[in-house]
């Protein structure tokens, strides 16, 4: 997903970066290039916080929309690509290998609790990360 970013500087050397579509998402760098390079990580961390709190990823607006904001009047605009796929919440099939004895124990436990192996593993994974 591409996000509009605005770079700003007070001294012409060090740059701050704001991501207007993600209020509170900021980054910086000692040079223009370093500042741009640091933005994807800032976006990733910001989106992680949004999604962990149950929020949705906002749809990015165009630079033209954001340029109308007087807070960004003296900034330099750029577009930054950020991989948001890990936040989309869709199921993804994976294959894993476990010892047969462990699978038998998982199956026994799941059956005793009215569940399936896949349902049990999915719930265990959800609990492990929350």
MARVOLUM-278186 format. One record per residue (C-alpha): x, z, y. Coordinates in pm, whole numbers. Layout:
BEGIN
{{X, Z, Y}}
...
END
This chain:
BEGIN
{{0, 0, 0}}
{{134, -87, 344}}
{{120, 171, 622}}
{{174, 113, 992}}
{{442, 339, 1136}}
{{560, 395, 1489}}
{{917, 492, 1573}}
{{1002, 681, 1887}}
{{1321, 814, 2041}}
{{1417, 1032, 2334}}
{{1787, 949, 2335}}
{{1796, 593, 2197}}
{{1995, 710, 1896}}
{{1788, 943, 1675}}
{{1437, 831, 1580}}
{{1119, 1007, 1483}}
{{856, 828, 1278}}
{{481, 887, 1280}}
{{234, 748, 1026}}
{{-89, 720, 1228}}
{{-310, 674, 920}}
{{-184, 1006, 781}}
{{-221, 1271, 1052}}
{{63, 1519, 1021}}
{{292, 1280, 833}}
{{624, 1258, 1016}}
{{980, 1165, 935}}
{{1305, 1101, 1119}}
{{1653, 961, 1094}}
{{1985, 953, 1275}}
{{1944, 576, 1319}}
{{1654, 333, 1333}}
{{1724, 219, 975}}
{{1759, 574, 840}}
{{1431, 666, 1002}}
{{1253, 372, 837}}
{{1417, 447, 501}}
{{1292, 806, 510}}
{{925, 718, 562}}
{{822, 630, 202}}
{{926, 976, 80}}
{{734, 1143, 364}}
{{426, 935, 279}}
{{459, 1022, -90}}
{{479, 1396, -18}}
{{189, 1377, 227}}
{{-33, 1189, -21}}
{{57, 1436, -293}}
{{-73, 1717, -72}}
{{-391, 1527, 13}}
{{-475, 1447, -349}}
{{-383, 1792, -481}}
{{-638, 1934, -238}}
{{-905, 1693, -363}}
{{-878, 1450, -72}}
{{-881, 1074, -87}}
{{-613, 835, 27}}
{{-721, 685, 359}}
{{-744, 311, 400}}
{{-465, 206, 637}}
{{-562, 47, 969}}
{{-379, -239, 1133}}
{{-108, -194, 1393}}
{{-344, -349, 1649}}
{{-591, -63, 1597}}
{{-323, 203, 1642}}
{{-158, 40, 1944}}
{{-466, 130, 2146}}
{{-373, 498, 2110}}
{{-185, 607, 2425}}
{{20, 858, 2221}}
{{208, 564, 2071}}
{{250, 357, 2389}}
{{631, 355, 2398}}
{{687, 327, 2023}}
{{830, 51, 1809}}
{{595, -58, 1530}}
{{679, -144, 1171}}
{{510, -167, 833}}
{{625, 43, 538}}
{{537, -14, 174}}
{{448, 298, -25}}
{{363, 313, -395}}
{{37, 507, -417}}
{{-40, 426, -781}}
{{36, 776, -906}}
{{-240, 913, -683}}
{{-523, 680, -786}}
{{-660, 906, -1062}}
{{-726, 630, -1313}}
{{-661, 701, -1680}}
{{-353, 546, -1829}}
{{-299, 511, -2201}}
{{32, 635, -2338}}
{{181, 658, -2683}}
{{366, 971, -2789}}
{{531, 1081, -3109}}
{{481, 1435, -3237}}
{{571, 1599, -3565}}
{{295, 1552, -3826}}
{{270, 1930, -3876}}
{{205, 1982, -3504}}
{{-63, 1709, -3503}}
{{-236, 1878, -3798}}
{{-239, 2209, -3607}}
{{-376, 2036, -3296}}
{{-645, 1865, -3503}}
{{-743, 2194, -3670}}
{{-763, 2372, -3336}}
{{-962, 2093, -3172}}
{{-1207, 2075, -3464}}
{{-1257, 2453, -3461}}
{{-1345, 2430, -3092}}
{{-1574, 2128, -3117}}
{{-1329, 1888, -2958}}
{{-1128, 1582, -3052}}
{{-750, 1554, -3052}}
{{-750, 1332, -2743}}
{{-1001, 1554, -2561}}
{{-801, 1864, -2643}}
{{-471, 1705, -2529}}
{{-627, 1577, -2207}}
{{-764, 1922, -2125}}
{{-431, 2087, -2211}}
{{-252, 1844, -1979}}
{{-498, 1912, -1695}}
{{-447, 2287, -1735}}
{{-70, 2251, -1750}}
{{-51, 2077, -1412}}
{{-304, 2286, -1223}}
END
